[in-house]
Amino acid sequence: MAIANLINLLNVEMVVLGGGVMEAGDVLLKPIVDEVKRHALSPPYDDCRIVASALGSAAGVIGSSLLARDMLSVEAVL
């Protein structure tokens, strides 16, 4: 329901689902997509892709590392 509401409200082009649980692949992704299709409005749903993250369970570590790098770069400029 949350993903369907997000698509309806913001008309996003893509929803990326990540984390270790998404390593289950289509076993989890297909039912999510089916449920979103039942609850989302057709025009925004048709323009949106729902995909699993390519980063898998490493997404949090990579994201926090990039944030730390960016924070250090900003401090160096100041």
N, CA, C, O and CB atoms as a CASP TS submission, in Angstrom:
PFRMAT TS
TARGET T0000
AUTHOR 0000-0000-0000
METHOD Language model
MODEL 1
PARENT N/A
ATOM      1  N   MET     1       0.825  -1.188   0.000  1.00  0.00           N
ATOM      2  CA  MET     1       0.000   0.000   0.000  1.00  0.00           C
ATOM      3  C   MET     1       0.869   1.252   0.000  1.00  0.00           C
ATOM      4  O   MET     1       0.554   2.228  -0.680  1.00  0.00           O
ATOM      5  CB  MET     1      -0.939  -0.002   1.204  1.00  0.00           C
ATOM      6  N   ALA     2       1.959   1.227   0.756  1.00  0.00           N
ATOM      7  CA  ALA     2       2.819   2.406   0.836  1.00  0.00           C
ATOM      8  C   ALA     2       3.423   2.741  -0.523  1.00  0.00           C
ATOM      9  O   ALA     2       3.493   3.912  -0.897  1.00  0.00           O
ATOM     10  CB  ALA     2       3.931   2.184   1.863  1.00  0.00           C
ATOM     11  N   ILE     3       3.853   1.740  -1.255  1.00  0.00           N
ATOM     12  CA  ILE     3       4.441   1.982  -2.576  1.00  0.00           C
ATOM     13  C   ILE     3       3.372   2.491  -3.536  1.00  0.00           C
ATOM     14  O   ILE     3       3.638   3.403  -4.319  1.00  0.00           O
ATOM     15  CB  ILE     3       5.096   0.694  -3.131  1.00  0.00           C
ATOM     16  N   ALA     4       2.180   1.925  -3.493  1.00  0.00           N
ATOM     17  CA  ALA     4       1.089   2.394  -4.349  1.00  0.00           C
ATOM     18  C   ALA     4       0.755   3.847  -4.035  1.00  0.00           C
ATOM     19  O   ALA     4       0.553   4.649  -4.947  1.00  0.00           O
ATOM     20  CB  ALA     4      -0.160   1.507  -4.172  1.00  0.00           C
ATOM     21  N   ASN     5       0.696   4.190  -2.755  1.00  0.00           N
ATOM     22  CA  ASN     5       0.425   5.573  -2.362  1.00  0.00           C
ATOM     23  C   ASN     5       1.520   6.509  -2.835  1.00  0.00           C
ATOM     24  O   ASN     5       1.240   7.623  -3.277  1.00  0.00           O
ATOM     25  CB  ASN     5       0.275   5.676  -0.851  1.00  0.00           C
ATOM     26  N   LEU     6       2.760   6.067  -2.745  1.00  0.00           N
ATOM     27  CA  LEU     6       3.890   6.870  -3.217  1.00  0.00           C
ATOM     28  C   LEU     6       3.774   7.133  -4.714  1.00  0.00           C
ATOM     29  O   LEU     6       3.975   8.260  -5.166  1.00  0.00           O
ATOM     30  CB  LEU     6       5.223   6.166  -2.904  1.00  0.00           C
ATOM     31  N   ILE     7       3.456   6.114  -5.468  1.00  0.00           N
ATOM     32  CA  ILE     7       3.295   6.258  -6.921  1.00  0.00           C
ATOM     33  C   ILE     7       2.129   7.186  -7.241  1.00  0.00           C
ATOM     34  O   ILE     7       2.247   8.052  -8.108  1.00  0.00           O
ATOM     35  CB  ILE     7       3.074   4.881  -7.584  1.00  0.00           C
ATOM     36  N   ASN     8       1.004   7.015  -6.549  1.00  0.00           N
ATOM     37  CA  ASN     8      -0.169   7.858  -6.790  1.00  0.00           C
ATOM     38  C   ASN     8       0.097   9.314  -6.437  1.00  0.00           C
ATOM     39  O   ASN     8      -0.327  10.216  -7.159  1.00  0.00           O
ATOM     40  CB  ASN     8      -1.357   7.346  -5.991  1.00  0.00           C
ATOM     41  N   LEU     9       0.785   9.546  -5.349  1.00  0.00           N
ATOM     42  CA  LEU     9       0.998  10.907  -4.850  1.00  0.00           C
ATOM     43  C   LEU     9       2.086  11.653  -5.606  1.00  0.00           C
ATOM     44  O   LEU     9       1.917  12.821  -5.956  1.00  0.00           O
ATOM     45  CB  LEU     9       1.348  10.867  -3.388  1.00  0.00           C
ATOM     46  N   LEU    10       3.211  10.973  -5.858  1.00  0.00           N
ATOM     47  CA  LEU    10       4.373  11.659  -6.418  1.00  0.00           C
ATOM     48  C   LEU    10       4.618  11.375  -7.904  1.00  0.00           C
ATOM     49  O   LEU    10       5.455  12.025  -8.529  1.00  0.00           O
ATOM     50  CB  LEU    10       5.587  11.276  -5.644  1.00  0.00           C
ATOM     51  N   ASN    11       3.893  10.408  -8.466  1.00  0.00           N
ATOM     52  CA  ASN    11       4.056  10.063  -9.875  1.00  0.00           C
ATOM     53  C   ASN    11       5.528   9.798 -10.213  1.00  0.00           C
ATOM     54  O   ASN    11       6.061  10.344 -11.179  1.00  0.00           O
ATOM     55  CB  ASN    11       3.502  11.187 -10.763  1.00  0.00           C
ATOM     56  N   VAL    12       6.171   8.957  -9.406  1.00  0.00           N
ATOM     57  CA  VAL    12       7.593   8.654  -9.579  1.00  0.00           C
ATOM     58  C   VAL    12       7.801   7.748 -10.794  1.00  0.00           C
ATOM     59  O   VAL    12       6.904   7.002 -11.186  1.00  0.00           O
ATOM     60  CB  VAL    12       8.165   7.987  -8.306  1.00  0.00           C
ATOM     61  N   GLU    13       8.981   7.823 -11.376  1.00  0.00           N
ATOM     62  CA  GLU    13       9.306   7.006 -12.543  1.00  0.00           C
ATOM     63  C   GLU    13       9.840   5.631 -12.154  1.00  0.00           C
ATOM     64  O   GLU    13       9.722   4.671 -12.916  1.00  0.00           O
ATOM     65  CB  GLU    13      10.322   7.722 -13.409  1.00  0.00           C
ATOM     66  N   MET    14      10.434   5.544 -10.948  1.00  0.00           N
ATOM     67  CA  MET    14      11.018   4.276 -10.529  1.00  0.00           C
ATOM     68  C   MET    14      11.001   4.175  -9.004  1.00  0.00           C
ATOM     69  O   MET    14      11.221   5.158  -8.297  1.00  0.00           O
ATOM     70  CB  MET    14      12.460   4.133 -11.069  1.00  0.00           C
ATOM     71  N   VAL    15      10.739   2.975  -8.523  1.00  0.00           N
ATOM     72  CA  VAL    15      10.852   2.655  -7.103  1.00  0.00           C
ATOM     73  C   VAL    15      11.910   1.568  -7.004  1.00  0.00           C
ATOM     74  O   VAL    15      11.787   0.514  -7.628  1.00  0.00           O
ATOM     75  CB  VAL    15       9.463   2.191  -6.475  1.00  0.00           C
ATOM     76  N   VAL    16      12.955   1.827  -6.217  1.00  0.00           N
ATOM     77  CA  VAL    16      14.036   0.863  -6.044  1.00  0.00           C
ATOM     78  C   VAL    16      13.939   0.293  -4.632  1.00  0.00           C
ATOM     79  O   VAL    16      14.002   1.034  -3.651  1.00  0.00           O
ATOM     80  CB  VAL    16      15.439   1.524  -6.296  1.00  0.00           C
ATOM     81  N   LEU    17      13.788  -1.010  -4.537  1.00  0.00           N
ATOM     82  CA  LEU    17      13.700  -1.688  -3.248  1.00  0.00           C
ATOM     83  C   LEU    17      15.042  -2.352  -2.968  1.00  0.00           C
ATOM     84  O   LEU    17      15.578  -3.065  -3.817  1.00  0.00           O
ATOM     85  CB  LEU    17      12.536  -2.737  -3.232  1.00  0.00           C
ATOM     86  N   GLY    18      15.576  -2.118  -1.790  1.00  0.00           N
ATOM     87  CA  GLY    18      16.895  -2.649  -1.485  1.00  0.00           C
ATOM     88  C   GLY    18      16.945  -3.357  -0.149  1.00  0.00           C
ATOM     89  O   GLY    18      15.928  -3.559   0.515  1.00  0.00           O
ATOM     90  N   GLY    19      18.145  -3.723   0.223  1.00  0.00           N
ATOM     91  CA  GLY    19      18.367  -4.425   1.475  1.00  0.00           C
ATOM     92  C   GLY    19      18.538  -5.915   1.253  1.00  0.00           C
ATOM     93  O   GLY    19      18.288  -6.429   0.162  1.00  0.00           O
ATOM     94  N   GLY    20      18.953  -6.578   2.270  1.00  0.00           N
ATOM     95  CA  GLY    20      19.229  -8.009   2.183  1.00  0.00           C
ATOM     96  C   GLY    20      18.026  -8.844   1.815  1.00  0.00           C
ATOM     97  O   GLY    20      18.169  -9.865   1.141  1.00  0.00           O
ATOM     98  N   VAL    21      16.844  -8.438   2.239  1.00  0.00           N
ATOM     99  CA  VAL    21      15.640  -9.219   1.959  1.00  0.00           C
ATOM    100  C   VAL    21      15.332  -9.251   0.458  1.00  0.00           C
ATOM    101  O   VAL    21      14.692 -10.189  -0.019  1.00  0.00           O
ATOM    102  CB  VAL    21      14.444  -8.643   2.730  1.00  0.00           C
ATOM    103  N   MET    22      15.771  -8.258  -0.274  1.00  0.00           N
ATOM    104  CA  MET    22      15.507  -8.224  -1.711  1.00  0.00           C
ATOM    105  C   MET    22      16.376  -9.219  -2.485  1.00  0.00           C
ATOM    106  O   MET    22      16.193  -9.403  -3.688  1.00  0.00           O
ATOM    107  CB  MET    22      15.736  -6.821  -2.246  1.00  0.00           C
ATOM    108  N   GLU    23      17.312  -9.852  -1.797  1.00  0.00           N
ATOM    109  CA  GLU    23      18.104 -10.900  -2.442  1.00  0.00           C
ATOM    110  C   GLU    23      17.237 -12.113  -2.776  1.00  0.00           C
ATOM    111  O   GLU    23      17.669 -13.010  -3.500  1.00  0.00           O
ATOM    112  CB  GLU    23      19.275 -11.320  -1.538  1.00  0.00           C
ATOM    113  N   ALA    24      16.015 -12.136  -2.245  1.00  0.00           N
ATOM    114  CA  ALA    24      15.069 -13.202  -2.569  1.00  0.00           C
ATOM    115  C   ALA    24      14.616 -13.102  -4.026  1.00  0.00           C
ATOM    116  O   ALA    24      14.069 -14.058  -4.575  1.00  0.00           O
ATOM    117  CB  ALA    24      13.852 -13.144  -1.629  1.00  0.00           C
ATOM    118  N   GLY    25      14.843 -11.953  -4.644  1.00  0.00           N
ATOM    119  CA  GLY    25      14.538 -11.772  -6.065  1.00  0.00           C
ATOM    120  C   GLY    25      13.052 -11.757  -6.361  1.00  0.00           C
ATOM    121  O   GLY    25      12.267 -11.145  -5.636  1.00  0.00           O
ATOM    122  N   ASP    26      12.669 -12.441  -7.440  1.00  0.00           N
ATOM    123  CA  ASP    26      11.282 -12.430  -7.898  1.00  0.00           C
ATOM    124  C   ASP    26      10.319 -13.082  -6.921  1.00  0.00           C
ATOM    125  O   ASP    26       9.114 -12.837  -6.982  1.00  0.00           O
ATOM    126  CB  ASP    26      11.182 -13.117  -9.219  1.00  0.00           C
ATOM    127  N   VAL    27      10.837 -13.910  -6.021  1.00  0.00           N
ATOM    128  CA  VAL    27       9.974 -14.531  -5.015  1.00  0.00           C
ATOM    129  C   VAL    27       9.280 -13.452  -4.178  1.00  0.00           C
ATOM    130  O   VAL    27       8.130 -13.625  -3.775  1.00  0.00           O
ATOM    131  CB  VAL    27      10.794 -15.482  -4.103  1.00  0.00           C
ATOM    132  N   LEU    28       9.964 -12.360  -3.922  1.00  0.00           N
ATOM    133  CA  LEU    28       9.404 -11.258  -3.151  1.00  0.00           C
ATOM    134  C   LEU    28       8.955 -10.112  -4.051  1.00  0.00           C
ATOM    135  O   LEU    28       7.932  -9.481  -3.785  1.00  0.00           O
ATOM    136  CB  LEU    28      10.421 -10.757  -2.139  1.00  0.00           C
ATOM    137  N   LEU    29       9.700  -9.840  -5.099  1.00  0.00           N
ATOM    138  CA  LEU    29       9.420  -8.682  -5.951  1.00  0.00           C
ATOM    139  C   LEU    29       8.106  -8.841  -6.718  1.00  0.00           C
ATOM    140  O   LEU    29       7.334  -7.887  -6.810  1.00  0.00           O
ATOM    141  CB  LEU    29      10.569  -8.466  -6.934  1.00  0.00           C
ATOM    142  N   LYS    30       7.842 -10.012  -7.264  1.00  0.00           N
ATOM    143  CA  LYS    30       6.621 -10.208  -8.060  1.00  0.00           C
ATOM    144  C   LYS    30       5.355  -9.967  -7.246  1.00  0.00           C
ATOM    145  O   LYS    30       4.476  -9.255  -7.730  1.00  0.00           O
ATOM    146  CB  LYS    30       6.593 -11.615  -8.637  1.00  0.00           C
ATOM    147  N   PRO    31       5.205 -10.516  -6.038  1.00  0.00           N
ATOM    148  CA  PRO    31       3.997 -10.224  -5.255  1.00  0.00           C
ATOM    149  C   PRO    31       3.870  -8.748  -4.888  1.00  0.00           C
ATOM    150  O   PRO    31       2.760  -8.222  -4.810  1.00  0.00           O
ATOM    151  CB  PRO    31       3.989 -11.056  -3.991  1.00  0.00           C
ATOM    152  N   ILE    32       4.998  -8.077  -4.663  1.00  0.00           N
ATOM    153  CA  ILE    32       4.949  -6.648  -4.361  1.00  0.00           C
ATOM    154  C   ILE    32       4.414  -5.886  -5.568  1.00  0.00           C
ATOM    155  O   ILE    32       3.530  -5.041  -5.430  1.00  0.00           O
ATOM    156  CB  ILE    32       6.349  -6.119  -3.962  1.00  0.00           C
ATOM    157  N   VAL    33       4.945  -6.184  -6.742  1.00  0.00           N
ATOM    158  CA  VAL    33       4.503  -5.507  -7.971  1.00  0.00           C
ATOM    159  C   VAL    33       3.017  -5.786  -8.224  1.00  0.00           C
ATOM    160  O   VAL    33       2.275  -4.880  -8.601  1.00  0.00           O
ATOM    161  CB  VAL    33       5.355  -5.969  -9.190  1.00  0.00           C
ATOM    162  N   ASP    34       2.585  -7.019  -8.022  1.00  0.00           N
ATOM    163  CA  ASP    34       1.173  -7.372  -8.227  1.00  0.00           C
ATOM    164  C   ASP    34       0.264  -6.593  -7.281  1.00  0.00           C
ATOM    165  O   ASP    34      -0.792  -6.107  -7.685  1.00  0.00           O
ATOM    166  CB  ASP    34       0.964  -8.880  -8.026  1.00  0.00           C
ATOM    167  N   GLU    35       0.676  -6.479  -6.030  1.00  0.00           N
ATOM    168  CA  GLU    35      -0.140  -5.758  -5.039  1.00  0.00           C
ATOM    169  C   GLU    35      -0.170  -4.263  -5.334  1.00  0.00           C
ATOM    170  O   GLU    35      -1.212  -3.622  -5.197  1.00  0.00           O
ATOM    171  CB  GLU    35       0.401  -6.000  -3.619  1.00  0.00           C
ATOM    172  N   VAL    36       0.961  -3.710  -5.735  1.00  0.00           N
ATOM    173  CA  VAL    36       1.002  -2.290  -6.092  1.00  0.00           C
ATOM    174  C   VAL    36       0.082  -2.037  -7.280  1.00  0.00           C
ATOM    175  O   VAL    36      -0.637  -1.038  -7.306  1.00  0.00           O
ATOM    176  CB  VAL    36       2.453  -1.839  -6.418  1.00  0.00           C
ATOM    177  N   LYS    37       0.100  -2.921  -8.251  1.00  0.00           N
ATOM    178  CA  LYS    37      -0.747  -2.760  -9.436  1.00  0.00           C
ATOM    179  C   LYS    37      -2.224  -2.739  -9.057  1.00  0.00           C
ATOM    180  O   LYS    37      -3.008  -2.008  -9.661  1.00  0.00           O
ATOM    181  CB  LYS    37      -0.480  -3.885 -10.442  1.00  0.00           C
ATOM    182  N   ARG    38      -2.610  -3.537  -8.058  1.00  0.00           N
ATOM    183  CA  ARG    38      -4.011  -3.565  -7.612  1.00  0.00           C
ATOM    184  C   ARG    38      -4.452  -2.253  -6.976  1.00  0.00           C
ATOM    185  O   ARG    38      -5.619  -1.874  -7.074  1.00  0.00           O
ATOM    186  CB  ARG    38      -4.218  -4.695  -6.625  1.00  0.00           C
ATOM    187  N   HIS    39      -3.505  -1.547  -6.313  1.00  0.00           N
ATOM    188  CA  HIS    39      -3.881  -0.371  -5.532  1.00  0.00           C
ATOM    189  C   HIS    39      -3.501   0.968  -6.155  1.00  0.00           C
ATOM    190  O   HIS    39      -4.060   1.999  -5.781  1.00  0.00           O
ATOM    191  CB  HIS    39      -3.264  -0.464  -4.196  1.00  0.00           C
ATOM    192  N   ALA    40      -2.574   0.972  -7.082  1.00  0.00           N
ATOM    193  CA  ALA    40      -2.139   2.233  -7.687  1.00  0.00           C
ATOM    194  C   ALA    40      -3.064   2.606  -8.839  1.00  0.00           C
ATOM    195  O   ALA    40      -3.703   1.747  -9.447  1.00  0.00           O
ATOM    196  CB  ALA    40      -0.676   2.131  -8.181  1.00  0.00           C
ATOM    197  N   LEU    41      -3.120   3.893  -9.123  1.00  0.00           N
ATOM    198  CA  LEU    41      -3.878   4.374 -10.271  1.00  0.00           C
ATOM    199  C   LEU    41      -3.143   3.983 -11.548  1.00  0.00           C
ATOM    200  O   LEU    41      -1.913   3.965 -11.581  1.00  0.00           O
ATOM    201  CB  LEU    41      -4.086   5.914 -10.200  1.00  0.00           C
ATOM    202  N   SER    42      -3.889   3.674 -12.588  1.00  0.00           N
ATOM    203  CA  SER    42      -3.277   3.169 -13.827  1.00  0.00           C
ATOM    204  C   SER    42      -2.264   4.109 -14.469  1.00  0.00           C
ATOM    205  O   SER    42      -1.147   3.673 -14.747  1.00  0.00           O
ATOM    206  CB  SER    42      -4.345   2.877 -14.818  1.00  0.00           C
ATOM    207  N   PRO    43      -2.595   5.382 -14.720  1.00  0.00           N
ATOM    208  CA  PRO    43      -1.604   6.224 -15.431  1.00  0.00           C
ATOM    209  C   PRO    43      -0.252   6.333 -14.715  1.00  0.00           C
ATOM    210  O   PRO    43       0.780   6.135 -15.356  1.00  0.00           O
ATOM    211  CB  PRO    43      -2.167   7.617 -15.621  1.00  0.00           C
ATOM    212  N   PRO    44      -0.218   6.641 -13.407  1.00  0.00           N
ATOM    213  CA  PRO    44       1.105   6.719 -12.775  1.00  0.00           C
ATOM    214  C   PRO    44       1.798   5.359 -12.667  1.00  0.00           C
ATOM    215  O   PRO    44       3.020   5.276 -12.786  1.00  0.00           O
ATOM    216  CB  PRO    44       0.976   7.326 -11.394  1.00  0.00           C
ATOM    217  N   TYR    45       1.020   4.290 -12.442  1.00  0.00           N
ATOM    218  CA  TYR    45       1.615   2.955 -12.339  1.00  0.00           C
ATOM    219  C   TYR    45       2.251   2.540 -13.664  1.00  0.00           C
ATOM    220  O   TYR    45       3.341   1.968 -13.683  1.00  0.00           O
ATOM    221  CB  TYR    45       0.552   1.925 -11.914  1.00  0.00           C
ATOM    222  N   ASP    46       1.572   2.827 -14.761  1.00  0.00           N
ATOM    223  CA  ASP    46       2.084   2.442 -16.082  1.00  0.00           C
ATOM    224  C   ASP    46       3.401   3.128 -16.420  1.00  0.00           C
ATOM    225  O   ASP    46       4.194   2.603 -17.201  1.00  0.00           O
ATOM    226  CB  ASP    46       1.060   2.765 -17.151  1.00  0.00           C
ATOM    227  N   ASP    47       3.637   4.305 -15.831  1.00  0.00           N
ATOM    228  CA  ASP    47       4.864   5.060 -16.091  1.00  0.00           C
ATOM    229  C   ASP    47       5.971   4.755 -15.083  1.00  0.00           C
ATOM    230  O   ASP    47       7.052   5.339 -15.162  1.00  0.00           O
ATOM    231  CB  ASP    47       4.565   6.542 -16.079  1.00  0.00           C
ATOM    232  N   CYS    48       5.715   3.848 -14.137  1.00  0.00           N
ATOM    233  CA  CYS    48       6.667   3.583 -13.052  1.00  0.00           C
ATOM    234  C   CYS    48       7.216   2.163 -13.155  1.00  0.00           C
ATOM    235  O   CYS    48       6.495   1.220 -13.482  1.00  0.00           O
ATOM    236  CB  CYS    48       5.997   3.796 -11.677  1.00  0.00           C
ATOM    237  N   ARG    49       8.504   2.037 -12.868  1.00  0.00           N
ATOM    238  CA  ARG    49       9.137   0.711 -12.789  1.00  0.00           C
ATOM    239  C   ARG    49       9.450   0.418 -11.329  1.00  0.00           C
ATOM    240  O   ARG    49       9.910   1.301 -10.606  1.00  0.00           O
ATOM    241  CB  ARG    49      10.441   0.639 -13.666  1.00  0.00           C
ATOM    242  N   ILE    50       9.209  -0.794 -10.895  1.00  0.00           N
ATOM    243  CA  ILE    50       9.556  -1.233  -9.541  1.00  0.00           C
ATOM    244  C   ILE    50      10.636  -2.284  -9.706  1.00  0.00           C
ATOM    245  O   ILE    50      10.410  -3.327 -10.319  1.00  0.00           O
ATOM    246  CB  ILE    50       8.299  -1.798  -8.746  1.00  0.00           C
ATOM    247  N   VAL    51      11.824  -2.005  -9.151  1.00  0.00           N
ATOM    248  CA  VAL    51      12.979  -2.881  -9.350  1.00  0.00           C
ATOM    249  C   VAL    51      13.695  -3.131  -8.026  1.00  0.00           C
ATOM    250  O   VAL    51      13.544  -2.377  -7.065  1.00  0.00           O
ATOM    251  CB  VAL    51      13.954  -2.268 -10.376  1.00  0.00           C
ATOM    252  N   ALA    52      14.469  -4.199  -8.002  1.00  0.00           N
ATOM    253  CA  ALA    52      15.337  -4.494  -6.860  1.00  0.00           C
ATOM    254  C   ALA    52      16.661  -3.767  -7.062  1.00  0.00           C
ATOM    255  O   ALA    52      17.152  -3.661  -8.186  1.00  0.00           O
ATOM    256  CB  ALA    52      15.563  -6.038  -6.696  1.00  0.00           C
ATOM    257  N   SER    53      17.227  -3.277  -5.992  1.00  0.00           N
ATOM    258  CA  SER    53      18.506  -2.578  -6.045  1.00  0.00           C
ATOM    259  C   SER    53      19.616  -3.500  -6.521  1.00  0.00           C
ATOM    260  O   SER    53      19.678  -4.669  -6.143  1.00  0.00           O
ATOM    261  CB  SER    53      18.855  -2.004  -4.678  1.00  0.00           C
ATOM    262  N   ALA    54      20.479  -2.961  -7.346  1.00  0.00           N
ATOM    263  CA  ALA    54      21.629  -3.737  -7.814  1.00  0.00           C
ATOM    264  C   ALA    54      22.697  -3.846  -6.729  1.00  0.00           C
ATOM    265  O   ALA    54      23.585  -4.692  -6.822  1.00  0.00           O
ATOM    266  CB  ALA    54      22.226  -3.101  -9.077  1.00  0.00           C
ATOM    267  N   LEU    55      22.621  -2.996  -5.698  1.00  0.00           N
ATOM    268  CA  LEU    55      23.637  -2.987  -4.652  1.00  0.00           C
ATOM    269  C   LEU    55      23.378  -4.031  -3.571  1.00  0.00           C
ATOM    270  O   LEU    55      24.278  -4.348  -2.794  1.00  0.00           O
ATOM    271  CB  LEU    55      23.711  -1.620  -4.026  1.00  0.00           C
ATOM    272  N   GLY    56      22.177  -4.562  -3.511  1.00  0.00           N
ATOM    273  CA  GLY    56      21.852  -5.589  -2.524  1.00  0.00           C
ATOM    274  C   GLY    56      22.033  -5.115  -1.100  1.00  0.00           C
ATOM    275  O   GLY    56      21.685  -3.982  -0.767  1.00  0.00           O
ATOM    276  N   SER    57      22.575  -5.973  -0.260  1.00  0.00           N
ATOM    277  CA  SER    57      22.719  -5.646   1.157  1.00  0.00           C
ATOM    278  C   SER    57      23.851  -4.665   1.425  1.00  0.00           C
ATOM    279  O   SER    57      23.994  -4.192   2.552  1.00  0.00           O
ATOM    280  CB  SER    57      22.948  -6.903   1.950  1.00  0.00           C
ATOM    281  N   ALA    58      24.658  -4.346   0.414  1.00  0.00           N
ATOM    282  CA  ALA    58      25.759  -3.399   0.587  1.00  0.00           C
ATOM    283  C   ALA    58      25.317  -1.947   0.409  1.00  0.00           C
ATOM    284  O   ALA    58      26.134  -1.042   0.577  1.00  0.00           O
ATOM    285  CB  ALA    58      26.867  -3.717  -0.394  1.00  0.00           C
ATOM    286  N   ALA    59      24.059  -1.699   0.077  1.00  0.00           N
ATOM    287  CA  ALA    59      23.578  -0.346  -0.215  1.00  0.00           C
ATOM    288  C   ALA    59      23.807   0.605   0.956  1.00  0.00           C
ATOM    289  O   ALA    59      24.245   1.736   0.746  1.00  0.00           O
ATOM    290  CB  ALA    59      22.097  -0.381  -0.567  1.00  0.00           C
ATOM    291  N   GLY    60      23.524   0.179   2.171  1.00  0.00           N
ATOM    292  CA  GLY    60      23.696   1.048   3.340  1.00  0.00           C
ATOM    293  C   GLY    60      25.147   1.430   3.567  1.00  0.00           C
ATOM    294  O   GLY    60      25.452   2.586   3.859  1.00  0.00           O
ATOM    295  N   VAL    61      26.031   0.472   3.434  1.00  0.00           N
ATOM    296  CA  VAL    61      27.463   0.722   3.630  1.00  0.00           C
ATOM    297  C   VAL    61      27.991   1.659   2.545  1.00  0.00           C
ATOM    298  O   VAL    61      28.744   2.589   2.834  1.00  0.00           O
ATOM    299  CB  VAL    61      28.256  -0.609   3.622  1.00  0.00           C
ATOM    300  N   ILE    62      27.600   1.414   1.317  1.00  0.00           N
ATOM    301  CA  ILE    62      28.049   2.267   0.209  1.00  0.00           C
ATOM    302  C   ILE    62      27.490   3.672   0.374  1.00  0.00           C
ATOM    303  O   ILE    62      28.220   4.647   0.199  1.00  0.00           O
ATOM    304  CB  ILE    62      27.619   1.673  -1.154  1.00  0.00           C
ATOM    305  N   GLY    63      26.223   3.794   0.704  1.00  0.00           N
ATOM    306  CA  GLY    63      25.604   5.103   0.887  1.00  0.00           C
ATOM    307  C   GLY    63      26.236   5.895   2.011  1.00  0.00           C
ATOM    308  O   GLY    63      26.498   7.087   1.848  1.00  0.00           O
ATOM    309  N   SER    64      26.487   5.262   3.152  1.00  0.00           N
ATOM    310  CA  SER    64      27.096   5.978   4.277  1.00  0.00           C
ATOM    311  C   SER    64      28.542   6.363   3.967  1.00  0.00           C
ATOM    312  O   SER    64      29.006   7.414   4.410  1.00  0.00           O
ATOM    313  CB  SER    64      27.042   5.118   5.551  1.00  0.00           C
ATOM    314  N   SER    65      29.250   5.540   3.221  1.00  0.00           N
ATOM    315  CA  SER    65      30.619   5.866   2.822  1.00  0.00           C
ATOM    316  C   SER    65      30.641   7.081   1.901  1.00  0.00           C
ATOM    317  O   SER    65      31.479   7.969   2.057  1.00  0.00           O
ATOM    318  CB  SER    65      31.277   4.665   2.130  1.00  0.00           C
ATOM    319  N   LEU    66      29.718   7.119   0.941  1.00  0.00           N
ATOM    320  CA  LEU    66      29.643   8.261   0.032  1.00  0.00           C
ATOM    321  C   LEU    66      29.242   9.534   0.776  1.00  0.00           C
ATOM    322  O   LEU    66      29.751  10.614   0.476  1.00  0.00           O
ATOM    323  CB  LEU    66      28.648   7.977  -1.098  1.00  0.00           C
ATOM    324  N   LEU    67      28.337   9.412   1.736  1.00  0.00           N
ATOM    325  CA  LEU    67      27.945  10.571   2.544  1.00  0.00           C
ATOM    326  C   LEU    67      29.129  11.095   3.340  1.00  0.00           C
ATOM    327  O   LEU    67      29.344  12.306   3.397  1.00  0.00           O
ATOM    328  CB  LEU    67      26.792  10.205   3.493  1.00  0.00           C
ATOM    329  N   ALA    68      29.903  10.203   3.956  1.00  0.00           N
ATOM    330  CA  ALA    68      31.088  10.624   4.713  1.00  0.00           C
ATOM    331  C   ALA    68      32.096  11.302   3.795  1.00  0.00           C
ATOM    332  O   ALA    68      32.683  12.319   4.162  1.00  0.00           O
ATOM    333  CB  ALA    68      31.741   9.417   5.418  1.00  0.00           C
ATOM    334  N   ARG    69      32.297  10.750   2.615  1.00  0.00           N
ATOM    335  CA  ARG    69      33.213  11.358   1.654  1.00  0.00           C
ATOM    336  C   ARG    69      32.754  12.762   1.265  1.00  0.00           C
ATOM    337  O   ARG    69      33.554  13.696   1.210  1.00  0.00           O
ATOM    338  CB  ARG    69      33.333  10.479   0.407  1.00  0.00           C
ATOM    339  N   ASP    70      31.458  12.895   0.996  1.00  0.00           N
ATOM    340  CA  ASP    70      30.926  14.200   0.608  1.00  0.00           C
ATOM    341  C   ASP    70      31.028  15.207   1.747  1.00  0.00           C
ATOM    342  O   ASP    70      31.314  16.381   1.508  1.00  0.00           O
ATOM    343  CB  ASP    70      29.476  14.067   0.162  1.00  0.00           C
ATOM    344  N   MET    71      30.801  14.771   2.966  1.00  0.00           N
ATOM    345  CA  MET    71      30.890  15.662   4.133  1.00  0.00           C
ATOM    346  C   MET    71      32.322  16.138   4.322  1.00  0.00           C
ATOM    347  O   MET    71      32.550  17.303   4.646  1.00  0.00           O
ATOM    348  CB  MET    71      30.393  14.947   5.412  1.00  0.00           C
ATOM    349  N   LEU    72      33.292  15.243   4.122  1.00  0.00           N
ATOM    350  CA  LEU    72      34.700  15.626   4.242  1.00  0.00           C
ATOM    351  C   LEU    72      35.103  16.597   3.128  1.00  0.00           C
ATOM    352  O   LEU    72      35.901  17.506   3.354  1.00  0.00           O
ATOM    353  CB  LEU    72      35.597  14.377   4.206  1.00  0.00           C
ATOM    354  N   SER    73      34.555  16.403   1.936  1.00  0.00           N
ATOM    355  CA  SER    73      34.862  17.304   0.824  1.00  0.00           C
ATOM    356  C   SER    73      34.328  18.704   1.097  1.00  0.00           C
ATOM    357  O   SER    73      34.994  19.692   0.788  1.00  0.00           O
ATOM    358  CB  SER    73      34.275  16.763  -0.486  1.00  0.00           C
ATOM    359  N   VAL    74      33.133  18.797   1.674  1.00  0.00           N
ATOM    360  CA  VAL    74      32.536  20.096   1.983  1.00  0.00           C
ATOM    361  C   VAL    74      33.358  20.796   3.073  1.00  0.00           C
ATOM    362  O   VAL    74      33.620  21.995   2.976  1.00  0.00           O
ATOM    363  CB  VAL    74      31.053  19.928   2.436  1.00  0.00           C
ATOM    364  N   GLU    75      33.761  20.062   4.094  1.00  0.00           N
ATOM    365  CA  GLU    75      34.551  20.654   5.172  1.00  0.00           C
ATOM    366  C   GLU    75      35.895  21.131   4.678  1.00  0.00           C
ATOM    367  O   GLU    75      36.404  22.135   5.176  1.00  0.00           O
ATOM    368  CB  GLU    75      34.743  19.660   6.295  1.00  0.00           C
ATOM    369  N   ALA    76      36.485  20.452   3.723  1.00  0.00           N
ATOM    370  CA  ALA    76      37.780  20.848   3.184  1.00  0.00           C
ATOM    371  C   ALA    76      37.673  22.176   2.453  1.00  0.00           C
ATOM    372  O   ALA    76      38.608  22.976   2.474  1.00  0.00           O
ATOM    373  CB  ALA    76      38.324  19.771   2.247  1.00  0.00           C
ATOM    374  N   VAL    77      36.538  22.413   1.806  1.00  0.00           N
ATOM    375  CA  VAL    77      36.331  23.662   1.062  1.00  0.00           C
ATOM    376  C   VAL    77      36.126  24.826   2.016  1.00  0.00           C
ATOM    377  O   VAL    77      36.574  25.940   1.744  1.00  0.00           O
ATOM    378  CB  VAL    77      35.125  23.539   0.114  1.00  0.00           C
ATOM    379  N   LEU    78      35.449  24.574   3.140  1.00  0.00           N
ATOM    380  CA  LEU    78      35.158  25.632   4.112  1.00  0.00           C
ATOM    381  C   LEU    78      36.431  25.983   4.831  1.00  0.00           C
ATOM    382  O   LEU    78      36.429  26.855   5.700  1.00  0.00           O
ATOM    383  CB  LEU    78      34.061  25.201   5.119  1.00  0.00           C
TER
END
